[in-house]
Amino acid sequence: MTPLGRLLVDRIREGGPITVADYMAECLLHPLHGYYTTRDPFGAAGDFITAPEISQMFGEMIGLMLAQAWLDQGAAAPFTLAELGPGRGTLMADVLRATKGVPGFHASARIALVEASPRLREVQALTLAPHRPVWLDRAEDLPDRPTFV
């Protein structure tokens, strides 16, 4: 049995059943044995690859669509530009690069990243440093203002 498996068995023996959410949180984010805390799963050398890691065009198209939606809905200022589970921050970086020429978009945007992994938050901080993102643990913590996800 793996070390994480032993920890989970011990936890269940001591406290009884756990929820699927608790089980997944341990498997993905345990400080010593979690999937996202012990490796870099992204890219060709990892376990999977996402569209933003293949081509910047994906994020740029999403960025232009978001900018148009923002304009169509009255160009709210400020507004939240949020990403859930942003990985390395590549998608958000591409979105922001594509929208830099849209008057008022960057000045009005407040970047919010919903990310539970401390390791990935560090990577995102490097990728998105000029945009001063804010990290949240849960989507429910997003501010109450116009938001594009």
VOGUNU-232491 format. One record per residue (C-alpha): residue in three letters; residue number from 1; y, z, x. Coordinates in steps of 0.25 Angstrom, whole numbers, padded with zeros to 4 digits. Layout:
<rs>
+-----+-----+-------+-------+-------+
|   r |   k |    yy |    zz |    xx |
+-----+-----+-------+-------+-------+
| ALA | NUM |     Y |     Z |     X |
...
+-----+-----+-------+-------+-------+
</rs>
This chain:
<rs>
+-----+-----+-------+-------+-------+
|   r |   k |    yy |    zz |    xx |
+-----+-----+-------+-------+-------+
| MET |   1 |  0000 |  0000 |  0000 |
| THR |   2 |  0014 | -0003 |  0005 |
| PRO |   3 |  0024 |  0008 |  0008 |
| LEU |   4 |  0032 |  0004 | -0004 |
| GLY |   5 |  0019 |  0004 | -0013 |
| ARG |   6 |  0016 |  0018 | -0008 |
| LEU |   7 |  0031 |  0023 | -0011 |
| LEU |   8 |  0030 |  0017 | -0025 |
| VAL |   9 |  0016 |  0024 | -0028 |
| ASP |  10 |  0021 |  0037 | -0023 |
| ARG |  11 |  0033 |  0036 | -0032 |
| ILE |  12 |  0025 |  0033 | -0044 |
| ARG |  13 |  0015 |  0044 | -0041 |
| GLU |  14 |  0027 |  0054 | -0040 |
| GLY |  15 |  0036 |  0049 | -0051 |
| GLY |  16 |  0027 |  0041 | -0061 |
| PRO |  17 |  0030 |  0026 | -0065 |
| ILE |  18 |  0041 |  0018 | -0060 |
| THR |  19 |  0049 |  0007 | -0066 |
| VAL |  20 |  0047 | -0008 | -0062 |
| ALA |  21 |  0062 | -0007 | -0058 |
| ASP |  22 |  0059 |  0005 | -0049 |
| TYR |  23 |  0047 | -0002 | -0043 |
| MET |  24 |  0055 | -0015 | -0040 |
| ALA |  25 |  0066 | -0007 | -0034 |
| GLU |  26 |  0057 |  0000 | -0024 |
| CYS |  27 |  0050 | -0013 | -0021 |
| LEU |  28 |  0063 | -0021 | -0018 |
| LEU |  29 |  0072 | -0010 | -0013 |
| HIS |  30 |  0065 |  0002 | -0007 |
| PRO |  31 |  0073 |  0005 |  0006 |
| LEU |  32 |  0060 |  0004 |  0015 |
| HIS |  33 |  0050 | -0005 |  0007 |
| GLY |  34 |  0058 | -0013 | -0003 |
| TYR |  35 |  0058 | -0028 | -0003 |
| TYR |  36 |  0073 | -0031 | -0001 |
| THR |  37 |  0075 | -0019 |  0009 |
| THR |  38 |  0064 | -0023 |  0019 |
| ARG |  39 |  0066 | -0038 |  0020 |
| ASP |  40 |  0074 | -0050 |  0018 |
| PRO |  41 |  0067 | -0058 |  0007 |
| PHE |  42 |  0077 | -0069 |  0006 |
| GLY |  43 |  0076 | -0083 |  0012 |
| ALA |  44 |  0066 | -0092 |  0019 |
| ALA |  45 |  0060 | -0080 |  0027 |
| GLY |  46 |  0060 | -0071 |  0015 |
| ASP |  47 |  0052 | -0070 |  0002 |
| PHE |  48 |  0061 | -0079 | -0007 |
| ILE |  49 |  0074 | -0087 | -0006 |
| THR |  50 |  0084 | -0089 | -0017 |
| ALA |  51 |  0093 | -0101 | -0020 |
| PRO |  52 |  0106 | -0095 | -0013 |
| GLU |  53 |  0098 | -0094 |  0000 |
| ILE |  54 |  0093 | -0109 | -0001 |
| SER |  55 |  0107 | -0115 | -0004 |
| GLN |  56 |  0121 | -0110 | -0006 |
| MET |  57 |  0123 | -0121 | -0017 |
| PHE |  58 |  0116 | -0112 | -0027 |
| GLY |  59 |  0126 | -0100 | -0025 |
| GLU |  60 |  0138 | -0110 | -0024 |
| MET |  61 |  0134 | -0116 | -0038 |
| ILE |  62 |  0133 | -0102 | -0044 |
| GLY |  63 |  0146 | -0098 | -0038 |
| LEU |  64 |  0153 | -0110 | -0044 |
| MET |  65 |  0147 | -0108 | -0057 |
| LEU |  66 |  0151 | -0093 | -0057 |
| ALA |  67 |  0165 | -0097 | -0053 |
| GLN |  68 |  0166 | -0107 | -0065 |
| ALA |  69 |  0160 | -0096 | -0074 |
| TRP |  70 |  0171 | -0086 | -0069 |
| LEU |  71 |  0182 | -0097 | -0071 |
| ASP |  72 |  0177 | -0100 | -0085 |
| GLN |  73 |  0177 | -0086 | -0089 |
| GLY |  74 |  0191 | -0083 | -0085 |
| ALA |  75 |  0190 | -0080 | -0070 |
| ALA |  76 |  0189 | -0065 | -0072 |
| ALA |  77 |  0195 | -0056 | -0061 |
| PRO |  78 |  0188 | -0048 | -0056 |
| PHE |  79 |  0174 | -0052 | -0059 |
| THR |  80 |  0160 | -0048 | -0054 |
| LEU |  81 |  0152 | -0059 | -0046 |
| ALA |  82 |  0138 | -0052 | -0046 |
| GLU |  83 |  0125 | -0056 | -0040 |
| LEU |  84 |  0112 | -0048 | -0043 |
| GLY |  85 |  0102 | -0047 | -0031 |
| PRO |  86 |  0110 | -0056 | -0022 |
| GLY |  87 |  0100 | -0056 | -0010 |
| ARG |  88 |  0108 | -0060 |  0002 |
| GLY |  89 |  0121 | -0063 | -0005 |
| THR |  90 |  0119 | -0078 | -0003 |
| LEU |  91 |  0121 | -0082 | -0018 |
| MET |  92 |  0134 | -0074 | -0019 |
| ALA |  93 |  0139 | -0079 | -0006 |
| ASP |  94 |  0137 | -0093 | -0011 |
| VAL |  95 |  0144 | -0090 | -0024 |
| LEU |  96 |  0156 | -0084 | -0017 |
| ARG |  97 |  0157 | -0096 | -0007 |
| ALA |  98 |  0157 | -0106 | -0019 |
| THR |  99 |  0167 | -0099 | -0027 |
| LYS | 100 |  0177 | -0096 | -0016 |
| GLY | 101 |  0186 | -0107 | -0020 |
| VAL | 102 |  0187 | -0103 | -0035 |
| PRO | 103 |  0200 | -0097 | -0036 |
| GLY | 104 |  0200 | -0082 | -0040 |
| PHE | 105 |  0184 | -0081 | -0040 |
| HIS | 106 |  0182 | -0073 | -0027 |
| ALA | 107 |  0195 | -0064 | -0029 |
| SER | 108 |  0189 | -0061 | -0043 |
| ALA | 109 |  0175 | -0059 | -0040 |
| ARG | 110 |  0169 | -0045 | -0037 |
| ILE | 111 |  0155 | -0048 | -0030 |
| ALA | 112 |  0144 | -0038 | -0035 |
| LEU | 113 |  0130 | -0039 | -0030 |
| VAL | 114 |  0119 | -0032 | -0037 |
| GLU | 115 |  0109 | -0028 | -0025 |
| ALA | 116 |  0100 | -0017 | -0024 |
| SER | 117 |  0095 | -0020 | -0009 |
| PRO | 118 |  0104 | -0013 |  0002 |
| ARG | 119 |  0099 | -0023 |  0012 |
| LEU | 120 |  0103 | -0035 |  0003 |
| ARG | 121 |  0116 | -0028 |  0001 |
| GLU | 122 |  0119 | -0029 |  0016 |
| VAL | 123 |  0116 | -0043 |  0016 |
| GLN | 124 |  0124 | -0046 |  0004 |
| ALA | 125 |  0136 | -0039 |  0011 |
| LEU | 126 |  0135 | -0048 |  0023 |
| THR | 127 |  0134 | -0060 |  0015 |
| LEU | 128 |  0145 | -0057 |  0005 |
| ALA | 129 |  0155 | -0048 |  0013 |
| PRO | 130 |  0167 | -0056 |  0011 |
| HIS | 131 |  0166 | -0054 | -0004 |
| ARG | 132 |  0164 | -0039 | -0005 |
| PRO | 133 |  0152 | -0038 | -0014 |
| VAL | 134 |  0149 | -0025 | -0022 |
| TRP | 135 |  0134 | -0021 | -0023 |
| LEU | 136 |  0128 | -0015 | -0035 |
| ASP | 137 |  0114 | -0010 | -0038 |
| ARG | 138 |  0113 | -0015 | -0052 |
| ALA | 139 |  0119 | -0026 | -0061 |
| GLU | 140 |  0123 | -0015 | -0071 |
| ASP | 141 |  0133 | -0010 | -0060 |
| LEU | 142 |  0141 | -0023 | -0061 |
| PRO | 143 |  0156 | -0021 | -0065 |
| ASP | 144 |  0160 | -0023 | -0079 |
| ARG | 145 |  0168 | -0036 | -0077 |
| PRO | 146 |  0166 | -0051 | -0078 |
| THR | 147 |  0153 | -0053 | -0070 |
| PHE | 148 |  0146 | -0066 | -0065 |
| VAL | 149 |  0132 | -0064 | -0060 |
+-----+-----+-------+-------+-------+
</rs>
